[in-house]
């Protein structure tokens, strides 16, 4: 039995259509690393609103030595303060990501640079991410320094 060209064409299109979502979908780790690059770019531009937009509406940030910060508006205020303190940039390294459907947990490290480009801080973090309408957003974010205390 020979297959006609129209039937083969339809089968080929069906295979491509079924494979396209799989090919187009990034792994959670790759998608989270891409969002981290957006975060870094927003910090370099001193754009606290763009940083806050990477968080869910009901996100919670647990910064060191401060009370927890709830909601996107207060997260924007937090980052305005960080940026006003002279932070020039931030670089993230994702150590691991475990994902469970639309939730992922990232363990990572960060390096903050000051106005002169020197290391202002380095530390570690755990972030709970939520995928909302296909976009990964920071949902719970806790971070702290790895540098020893100063002035003690």
N, C-alpha and C positions, 0 to 999 in steps of 0.2 A: 504494500500500500504506500503510495507516495502522497506526501503532504503538499498541498497547494501553497503558492507563495503568499496569498492573503492570510491563510491560516498560520503559517510560520511567522508572518509579520505580527499578527495579533498575539501569538504566544510570546514573541520576543518583547513586545510592548508590555505585556502582562508581567513578565519577569522583571523588566526594568522598573515598572511601576511599583512592584512589591519590594524591590531592593532599594529604591530611592530613599525612603524614610530611614532605613538602616544606615545607608551610606552618608546621608546628610546629618545624622545625629552624632554629636560629639559625645565622647565618654564624659561622665560627670567630672572626672578629674580635669580633663582638658577644658571643659566649659568653665569650671571654677577657676582654673589658672587664667583663662581669658578674662573673667570678671576681675580677678586680682590685677591684671594689667590695666584695666579701665580704672580701677581704684587708684593705682599708682599715677596714671596720667592725670586724674582729677586732682590729686594732691599736688603734683607738679604745677598745675594751673591755678592752685589755691582756690579750687572750686568745691566748697563744702556742700553745696546743694547737689552737685553731681555725685559726691561720695555718698551722701544720704540717700540718693535715689537708688543706690545699689542694695539697700536694705529693704526688708519687707515693711509694710505699714506698721506692724506691731512688733518690730524688732526690739531686742534688748541688747545693749552693749554694757559690758562689765569691765570698765577701765580700772587700772590699778590706782589705789589711793583715792578713789572717788565713789560716790554712790552709783548704783546702776542707772542707766539712761534708757528711758522707754519711749519708743515712737520715733518716727522719722524726723519730726520737727526738732525734737530735743537732740537727736543724733546730729542733725545739721549744726545746731548750736555748739555741741561738743567739738566737732571738727573745725568749726570756725575758731574756737579757742586754741586747738592744737596748731592750726595753720598760722594764727597770729603770734604764736610763741616762737616762730622762726623755722618751723619744719619746712625743709625744701623738697624732700622726696621720701618715698618709702619703697622698698623692694621686698617682695614676698617670695618665699620658697615653700612650696607645698611638699610636705613630707609624705603624707598619705591621705587618701580619701576613701571612706567606706560609704556606699550608698545603699539606700533601701527605698526603692520607688522614687517618690518626689522629695525625699529627705536625704541629705548627705552630711557626713561629719568629716571635717578637714582638720588635720593637725599640721601646723606649719611654723615657720620662723619668719621674722621680719628684721629689716635694718632700716632705721630712720636716719636721714642725713640732715644736717643743720645748714644754716645759710652759707657757710664757707665750704660745704661739701664734705665735711668730716662726719664721722659716725656720731650721731647724737644719742642713739640708743640701739640696742639689738635685743630681741626677745623671742618669745614663743607664743603661740595662740592655739585655741580650739574654736572652731566656728561650726555652728549647725546651719546648714543651708537648706532652703526650701525652693523647689522648682514651682514657679507660679506662671501659668500661661506659657510654658516652655522656657522661661528664663530663670536661671539660678540666682537667688537673692540671699544675702546674709540675713539670718534670722536671729541667732544668738551668737554673740561675739565676745569672747573673753581673751585678754592678752595681758602679758606682764613682761617686765624687763628680765634680761639674763645678766645684766651688769651688776656688780656689787654695789651696795648702798654707799653713798658719798656723805662726807661730813659727820661720820659717827666715830 
